[in-house]
Amino acid sequence: MKKIISVVGARPNFMKMAPVHKQLLKHKKKIIHKIVHTGQHYDKRMSDVFFKDLGLPKPDIYLGIGSKSHAEQKALVMIELEKVIKKEKPDLVLVYGDVNSTSAASLVCSKQSGDQLHAIPVAHIESGLRSFDRSMPEEINRLVTDVLADFLFVTEPSGVRNLQKEGISDKKIFFTGNTMIDSLITLLPVIKKSNILKELCISENNYALITLHRPSNVDSKDNLAKVINIITGINNISPKTDIVFPVHPRTQKMLEKFGLLKNLESTNNLILTEPLGYVDFMRLVSTAKFILTDSGGIQEESTYLKIPCITLRDSTERPVTTELGTNTITGLDEKAVKKAIEQIEKGVYKKGKIPKFWDGNSAERIVKVILEKI
């Protein structure tokens, strides 16, 4: 009997992990799978309903790290996780995405631990993504994790190319697809039943959805002002379009700090909400006229759903969403954003295709490799 531990630190990690857990359950006679939640991002919306929708049990172990500086957070994850590793003695540790918990777990497993004479193998799910912007903490986490991982499960072709250029052996690289899309496909029937459109008094394909949280956009007064100008500019291009903006706590804080909230609230047809749960939010994504975002995951989800996505960043670690999908990178260039919205309004914006292996079977491919290798 082999023991596998999944280390997760934030809600997106659970979305990526849930399909893998379901596949591992099919092999109970061979595999014990335990879930360690570091508590890096504690989310009250991570409720029993959320776990039920994903088909997940409550985490077996909760470390309760909480929000701290990058250094403190990683250090505490390493200290507490090392205790878990010593006690559980897993045969493999699965890490997901690009959060601090991911790189911290990889570092712990790469070292000799207690009476163990060898490092513990690590599998990185969502490996190889690169923005080539090292000012992003996530980029450092990706680089560190991929250097240390023994199995690198890749979501798109660019990931394979990036890892090969970095000297990673082809024997470690597996192009298996996107487990986040596995979760989306599984939950679509639940998502379609959400009443959020009725609650917000909006109609399908007649609203823009805004998400904004990245420090480069919200921690700078100048950049945040540019984003507000872009949002208010929607009124001029598409005056009848509602604008739905679930405001991230970090963004709310900075809007208030810089005195910019009043500028935003003067926008016509604007609907400000608190952050939404996954099901309600994905209902908004699935029927939006278009999306303005600086998120990574939304670029993927909108591509699968074939919803136009305008990304307010200068780069993306998910280039397949622009090469095949519905995503356009504009940064904070108002002219570029305006051009994309005008194309959407005229019906000439790119339609997009679903990338290879974004088919709901990524976790099955991953678990097949794991069973063969361990």
Secondary structure, DSSP 8 states (H G I E B T S, - for coil): -EEEEEEE-SHHHHHHHHHHHHHHHTTTTTEEEEEEE--SS--TT--HHHHHHHT----SEE----S--HHHHHHHHHHHHHHHHHHH--SEEEEETTSHHHHHHHHHHHS--TT--S---EEEEEES---S-TTSHHHHHHHHHHHH-SEEEESSHHHHHHHHHTT--GGGEEE---HHHHHHHHHHHHHTT--HHHHHT--TTSEEEE----HHHHSSHHHHHHHHHHHHHHHHH-TT-EEEEE--HHHHHHHHHTT-HHHHHTSTTEEEE----HHHHHHHHHT-SEEEE--SHHHHHHHHHT--EEE-SS--S-THHHHTSSEEE-TT-HHHHHHHHHHHHHT-S------TT-SS-HHHHHHHHHHHH-
